[in-house]
């Protein structure tokens, strides 16, 4: 790939990762409640989920989702159900001065266990979203030259580059949210409402995903 095309790919990837969505919300909400480390771990979980989509697209699963209404619908409903489950759980988390989710961690869960749960949650938030698979199929091939001999390998390499470029952006979201939680008094005083707001947004994302039509509809 020419240098200018490579730089364009990197810039486009950064802009796309800066766009708010379920992934960004998951990173920010965890960083606000539990600190920068939790936000970074959430971002790494999401990144690992993206690797699954890249591998699936290279193997043809992504193409199946793009052409099969049934396959897309099955994964779509699984993803919507997961987002709704996360949202409802946060909406009805037990109220406390420190927030429902973080209160559970302070009640006796180890930091390692909490971070593992955050990582796994980010992973499944991404994996169960068929729109991510469709995105990779639509975005990455635009930067593969028509004369490339091994297009599958080129797709994988560009997908890996996209994911690596996403790490500093996701880390930036986490650091910014953690900085706000430490320095903005209103955020700290309203921390017990964070679960409710984030939960409502996750429910909204789940409903939106549930009503997303198949690409070949």
N, C-alpha and C positions, 0 to 999 in steps of 0.2 A: 504494500500500500504506500502511495506517495506520502511524504511528510505532511503536506497540507491536509490531505484526507484523514490522516491519523490524528492530527490536531483537532480537526473538525469533529471527529468521532468522540474524542475525549471531552471536548467542550460541550457537545450535545448531551453526553452522558451525565456530566455534572449538572447541567440545567435540568435534566429530567429528574435527577435525584434530589434536587432542591425543591421540586414541586410537592406540596403537601398532599398526603394520602394516608391510607391505613398504616403503611410502614413508618412514615415520619411521625404519625401520631403515637405509634407504639414506642418509638425511641424516646420522644419528648416526654410522654407521660411517665415512663419508667425513670428517666433522668430527673424529672421534677420531684418525684416521690422518694427515690432511693439514691440519688447522686449520679455523678458522671459515669462511674464504673458500670452501674446498672444500664445506663443508656448506651454505652459502648458495647456491652454484651448483647443488648437487644439488637443493635445494628449488625453485630457479627452473626447472630442467629438468622436475621433476614438475608444477609449475604450468602450464608450456607443454603438457604432456601432457593436463592437465585441460581446457585450452581446446579441444583436439581433440575430447574427449568432449562438450563443450558444443555445439560446432558440429555434430557428428555427430547428437546428440540432436535439435537444432533441425531438422536436415534429414530426420529420420526414421530414421536408421541405428540410434539407440538403441532405438527402438520395434521395429525389425526384430530386434535382438538379444534383446529381451524376449519376442518372439513366435515366432521361428524357432529351433527346436532346433539345426538344422544350422549356422546363422550363429553362434550362441552357442558351439557346440562347436568350430568352426574357430578362432575368436579365443581361446577358452579354452585350447586346446592350444598355440597359438602363444605365449600368455602364460606358460603353465606351462613350456614348453620354454625360454623366455628366462630365467625365474627359476632353473630348474635349471642352465642353462648358467652363469649368474653364480655360483651357489652352488658348483658343482663347480670352477670356475676359482679361486675364493677358497680352497676347501678344499685344493687341490693347488698353491697358490702357493708359490714357493720360500721356504723358511724363512730368516729373517734377523733381526737384532736390532731392526730397525725395522719389520718387517712386509712381506709379499710385495709388496703393491701399491705402497706408498710407496717401497720399494727400487727398483722399476723406474723411478719418477720420478727418484730420485736418481742413477740410472745414466746419465742423459743426456737424458731427455725434458724439454722446456721446460715451464714452469708453464702457459703458455697451452694447450699441447696436452693436458696433464693435466686442466685445468679443462674443456676442450671435451669430453673423453671422459667426465668426470663428469656434465656437463650432458646429453649425449646418452644416457648410461645411465639417468639419472633420467627423461628423456622417455619412453624405450621401456618402462621399468618400469611407468609409468603407462598409456601408450597401449595396451599389449598385455594389460591386465587388464580383461576384460569386466565384472567386478563394479563397476568405477568407472562405466561407462556405465549399468548398471542402477541404481546408487545415485543418479545425477543424475535419472534418470527417476522414481525413487520419492520423492526428497527435495524437489526444487525445486517441482514442481507443487502441493505442499501449500500453498505460499505465494502462489499466483496466484489472484486473486479470480475467481469463476465468470463475472462480468460483463465481464472484461477483453476488449477488442476484439481486440487483437493478442497472442494468447497466446504465439506463437513468439518475438516480440520480448521479451515479459516474461520468458520462460524464459532467453533469452540474457543479458539484463541482470542477472537474479538469479544466473546462473551466473558471470558476470564478477565480480559483487560477492563471491560465495563464494570465487573464486580470489584476489581482492585481499586478502580477509580472511585467507586461508590463509598469505600471505607472512610476516606477523609471527610467526605460530605456528611455521612452518618455520624461520624465522631464529632464533627462540628455542631450538628443538631444537639447531640448529647451534652457537649460542653456548654453550649449556650443555655440550654434548659436548666442545667445544674447551676450555672452562674445566676440565672434569674431566681431560682429557688433560694439561694443563699443571700441575695442582696435586695430582693423586692419584698418588702414586708407584707404587701397585700397578697402575694402568692403564698407566703408562709402561713398567714392567718386563714386563707381560704383553702388550705391543702386538703381538708376533709371533704371539700366539694369536688376535688379533682377527679376522684373515682367516678362520680356521677356524670360530670361533663364528658370525660373520656368514654365512659360506658355508653352514653347517649350517642356519641359520635360513631362508636363501633357498631351500635345497632343500626345507625343510619347507613354506614358503609355496607353492612350485611344485607339490608333491604335493597339498597341500590344494586348490589351484585346479584341478588336473587331475581331482579327484574331486567338484568342484562340479557339481551337477545344473543343467540348464537351468531357467529360471524357469517355463516352461510344461510341465515334465515332470510 
